[in-house]
Amino acid sequence: MSKLLVVFGATSNQGALKEYVIRAITRNASNPAAQSVKERGAEIVQADMDDASTLPSALKGVHTVLLVTNTSYDGNTREVETRQAKATCEEAIKQGVQYIIWSNISHPFKISSGKLQHVEHFDDKAEIEQYIRGLPVKSAFYAPRSFMQNFFSKIAPKPTQIPLIDITDTEKWIGTTLAEPGKFEGKFFAATERLYSYNEITEIISKATGKTVTHKQIAEKNMKEEVKWTAKQARGHLTTLEEFLKKNPLKWE
């Protein structure tokens, strides 16, 4: 008998798996994204991680859960995601779920030794990982890096290398875990194809499109207008480039 895999966040990028017959959980079973998942063979179940009464039917008979919570941008994401994850995990254990795969990220506060104090939408996921590790259920942790799909919006060339992943490759790591759950129990996948510099990325995009992709610096005034809302969300003074260079002088060889 086939094992039942349930995917929370099934209509997000990460939940769109191809190789498995799955039960896809969504807050709105009638929306186009949910119907697209259904057309690919998944069972669609409407449930909401913020409504615990909807979770028993979503998790009944399930062997493995792929859990993706909903990031909140109203300043309460730690509270929201922690509540969603705990409610789902508690019900999963009640329903006899044997394996939880948590969509995770690295811990900025811990990695920076406390210097990065306000990256809650990352920190909370790492904290939830520790919570799941303490539960009486087998688990694994999938942490996708920067999505290649982000290049349809904005990039800024820099020599710094970043880890990239095509989010549709999610299934290749989840599939690995499902194929050998014992081998990967407790493992953390920092999922990426490889590291790319932004300069390398612009070169690749230029070659792929036949267009010359260059970096044009935006005037400070215009940039401030463009990111006005974002800047207001920061707690404390944001370091300008001029201030950064005063603290960290460039050394030209």
PyMOL commands that set and color helices and strands:
alter all, ss='L'
color gray80, all
select helices_A, chain A and resi 32-39+52-59+77-94+108-111+120-133+148-152+167-179+181-184+198-209+220-226+228-233+241-247
alter helices_A, ss='H'
color red, helices_A
select strands_A, chain A and resi 5-8+22-26+43-46+64-67+99-103+138-144+146-147+161-165+188-191+194-197
alter strands_A, ss='S'
color yellow, strands_A
deselect
rebuild
show_as cartoon
